[in-house]
Amino acid sequence: MKFETLLEERQGDVRVVILNRPDKLNSLSHRMTLELIDMAEAIRADDAVRAVLLTGAGRAFCAGADLTDESRPRDATISTGTNVFNDMVRYINPMIAAWSNLHVPLVVAMNGIAAGGGVGLALTGDLVIAAESARLIQVFAPNLGLVPDMGCTWHLPRTVGTARAKALALLGEPLSAVDAAAWGLIWATCPDAELMERATHIAQRLATGPTLAFRAVKQILDAPPAGSLEAQLAREATVQRRLADSRDFAEGVAAFRDKRNPQFHGR
């Protein structure tokens, strides 16, 4: 499959995907949105992929939607708001859902600014590691008169609390990657020069792990909490029953008994 706005490479069991519109700060054109959907589908269809690393080319991760993109489908017979709604329902939201629900761990290496929807794309990562110089900016309300989208209204209050989420959305002030990590919005930061080495090491480590269990971890932690501790315990028991029948669990137990490192295969 050939892509115009994305670069990809395979590093063993890791697929590396690079947003490749550096002259536009990797802003999301309609073409890039479609290609991200296609890339997620290609990853799902490839049983050899056991982890994914997403980053951006150049000095930005993603500057959000490309407001200069004239290729987005538009219907002159309906309002601007309805066109935006249709674009989100048909393309933007499915793209975010596809990357959020990858069956393997997703590491995001945030190499520079993430603005607007770029924040939402970054937060699809299961592990987000950012260059220390990176910034996250919620430009929707103060700059455009819109609410945050691409999942930002889901992630922000759940991770940093309602007070901080409102301040970020209402003021639009840049949040440093260092503060984002301290607040729990992303996992960690590192010196800019070390970002890709660190992120690649993490992705490769995940690719050698029990990816069947990793998938279950993603699902159970991303799901809304059960209504009570008892309900959550029951949910855990149901998942453990399935995983305990896997070859990976048998290998983990055998490796523990043999005092060796386990060799997982994601089955």
Residue pairs with C-beta under 8 A, 6 or more apart in sequence:
1 38
1 42
3 35
3 38
3 39
4 31
4 35
5 19
5 20
5 21
5 29
5 31
5 32
5 35
6 17
6 18
6 19
6 20
6 32
6 35
6 36
6 39
7 17
7 18
7 20
7 57
8 15
8 16
8 17
8 18
8 39
9 15
9 16
10 16
11 200
11 203
11 204
12 204
12 207
13 48
13 49
13 50
13 51
13 204
13 207
13 208
14 49
14 50
14 51
14 52
14 53
14 200
14 203
14 204
14 207
15 43
15 46
15 49
15 51
15 52
15 53
16 52
16 53
16 55
16 200
16 203
17 39
17 52
17 53
17 54
17 55
18 54
18 55
18 56
18 57
19 26
19 32
19 54
19 55
19 56
19 57
19 61
19 62
20 26
20 57
21 27
21 29
21 32
21 57
21 66
22 56
22 57
22 58
22 59
22 60
23 58
24 63
24 66
25 58
25 59
25 60
25 62
25 63
25 112
25 113
25 115
26 32
26 56
26 57
26 58
26 60
26 61
26 62
26 63
26 118
27 62
27 63
27 64
27 65
27 66
27 67
27 69
27 118
28 62
28 64
28 65
28 66
28 92
28 117
28 118
28 121
29 66
29 69
29 71
29 72
30 69
30 71
30 72
30 73
30 87
30 91
31 71
32 66
33 91
33 92
33 95
34 91
36 95
36 98
36 99
37 91
37 94
37 95
37 98
40 95
40 98
40 99
40 102
41 98
43 49
43 52
43 102
43 104
44 102
44 103
49 104
50 104
50 206
50 207
50 208
50 211
50 266
51 104
51 105
51 106
51 107
51 203
51 204
51 206
51 207
51 211
52 102
52 104
52 105
52 106
52 107
52 203
53 106
53 107
53 108
53 109
53 199
53 200
53 203
54 99
54 106
54 107
54 108
54 109
54 124
54 125
55 61
55 108
55 109
55 110
55 111
55 195
55 196
55 199
56 62
56 110
56 111
56 112
58 112
59 111
59 112
59 113
60 111
60 112
60 113
60 114
60 118
61 108
61 110
61 111
61 112
61 113
61 114
61 118
61 121
61 122
61 134
62 114
62 115
62 117
62 118
62 121
62 122
63 113
63 114
63 115
63 116
63 118
64 115
64 116
64 117
64 118
64 119
64 139
65 92
65 116
65 117
72 87
73 83
73 86
73 87
73 90
74 83
75 82
75 83
75 86
78 86
88 149
92 117
92 149
92 150
93 150
96 120
96 121
96 124
96 150
96 151
99 106
99 121
99 124
100 124
100 151
100 222
103 211
103 215
104 206
104 207
104 211
104 214
104 215
105 126
105 127
105 203
105 206
105 207
105 211
105 214
105 218
106 124
106 125
106 126
106 127
107 125
107 126
107 127
107 128
107 129
107 199
107 202
107 203
107 206
108 122
108 123
108 124
108 125
108 127
108 128
108 129
108 199
109 129
109 130
109 195
109 196
109 198
109 199
110 122
110 128
110 129
110 130
110 131
110 134
110 177
110 186
111 130
111 131
111 134
111 192
111 195
111 196
112 131
112 133
112 134
112 135
113 134
113 135
113 136
113 137
114 121
114 122
114 134
114 135
114 136
114 137
115 136
115 137
115 139
116 137
116 138
116 139
116 140
116 144
116 148
116 150
117 149
117 150
117 152
119 136
119 137
119 138
119 148
119 150
119 152
120 148
120 149
120 150
120 151
120 152
120 155
121 150
122 128
122 136
122 186
123 151
123 152
123 155
123 185
123 186
124 151
126 218
127 187
127 202
127 206
128 186
128 187
129 186
129 187
129 188
129 189
129 190
129 195
129 198
129 199
129 202
130 177
130 180
130 181
130 186
130 188
130 189
130 190
130 195
131 177
131 189
131 190
131 191
131 192
131 195
132 177
132 178
132 189
132 190
132 191
132 192
133 177
133 192
134 176
134 177
134 189
135 174
135 175
135 176
135 177
136 168
136 174
136 175
136 177
136 180
136 185
137 172
137 173
137 174
137 175
138 148
138 152
138 156
138 168
138 169
138 172
139 172
140 146
140 147
140 148
140 149
140 152
140 169
140 172
141 147
141 148
141 169
141 170
141 172
142 170
142 171
142 172
143 172
147 153
147 169
148 156
148 169
152 169
153 165
155 185
156 164
156 165
156 168
156 169
156 185
157 165
159 183
159 184
159 185
160 168
160 183
160 184
160 185
164 183
167 173
168 175
175 183
175 185
177 186
177 189
178 189
180 186
180 189
181 187
181 188
181 189
190 198
206 214
208 264
209 264
210 246
210 248
210 249
210 252
210 262
210 264
210 266
211 264
211 266
212 243
212 246
212 248
212 266
212 267
213 243
213 246
213 248
213 249
216 239
216 242
216 243
219 239
220 235
220 236
220 239
223 235
225 232
226 232
226 234
226 235
243 249
246 267
247 265
247 267
248 262
248 264
248 265
248 266
248 267
251 262
251 263
251 264
251 265
252 262
252 264
254 262
255 261
255 262
255 263
256 262
